[in-house]
Amino acid sequence: VQLQASGGGLVQAGGSLRLSCAASGSYDMGWFRQVPGRERYLVAAISRRRGIYYADSVKGRFTISRDNANNTVYLQMNSLQVEDTAVYYCAADRLRLGYGSRWQNVDYWGQGTQVTVSS
């Protein structure tokens, strides 16, 4: 399974970025993020049936969506805060990705992409 992620970069606080991730099949998909010294955790996920999960820290600011025809997931990140600075990882799972999902149980990963929010 291949996950090809793109997007990320440097933006000022209050700005927006969009991440995308294309998979080579149909899976529950989402985005984790990680900062040095901290555990990788799930910030948003969308199931094949379009059930959606958001971490409390991003609710109201991030929007996850998917294009099932192209097995692609998008993460629109608005009102970015310095605290959103992290490496973001696209994830895909054959069974389920959503509330309670932990990085140790994820089936597939894309390459990380750096998101840096400056003050």
Number of C-alpha atoms within 10 A of each C-alpha: 11 14 21 16 23 18 15 20 14 14 18 14 17 14 14 18 18 16 21 20 25 21 22 12 14 17 23 22 33 29 28 22 23 18 15 8 6 8 12 19 19 25 22 26 31 24 21 18 9 15 12 18 20 21 15 9 11 17 12 11 14 20 18 23 20 22 12 14 7 12 18 21 25 24 22 14 21 17 15 22 20 15 13 20 19 20 18 26 24 30 27 29 19 14 11 18 29 21 14 10 15 14 17 8 10 16 15 17 22 20 16 20 18 19 21 20 21 16 10
